[in-house]
Amino acid sequence: MTPSDSADIPVYIRLRGLLAAAILEGRYAEGDQLPSVRAFAADHGANPLTVAKAYQALQDDGFVSVRRGVGMFVAEGAVNRLRLQERDTFLTKVWPRMRAHIERLGIDPAELVARESA
C-alpha cells in the first residue's frame, strides 16, 4: 500500500471537500442553509475555527453566501460552478496520479471498466 495524500491536505480543505460533496450530492440545494459552524464542527469532531475557515473558503469561491445574523446558504448557481471546478481538479490533479498508480500496479483499464459494469 502506498501512502495516502490525504494526510498532507490541511483539515480545513478536507472539511471544505465534505461540504462541496454534500452540495454536489444534493444534500444541500441552492438556497439551503448550511449547518452552523458549531454544529458542523461537533458533527465532524473539528475545531470551530477550522470549520469557519472551510466555510470562508467556500464563500471566497462564491459557492456560499452569508446572511448576517441568519447563517450560510448555498449560492445560486453554485452546483454547476462547483461541478465544473471539481471536474477540472479531478482531471488535472487527481486523475494523473490515479492513472500513474494504475500503471504501477499493472491494472488493465478494461478490467476496471468490466468491474464497474458487473
Secondary structure, 3 states (H helix, E strand, C coil): CCCCHHHHCCHHHHHHHHHHHHHHCCCCCCCCECCCHHHHHHHHCCCHHHHHHHHHHHHHCCCEEEECCCEEEECCCHHHHHHHHHHHHHHHHHHHHHHHHHHHHCCCHHHHHHHHHC
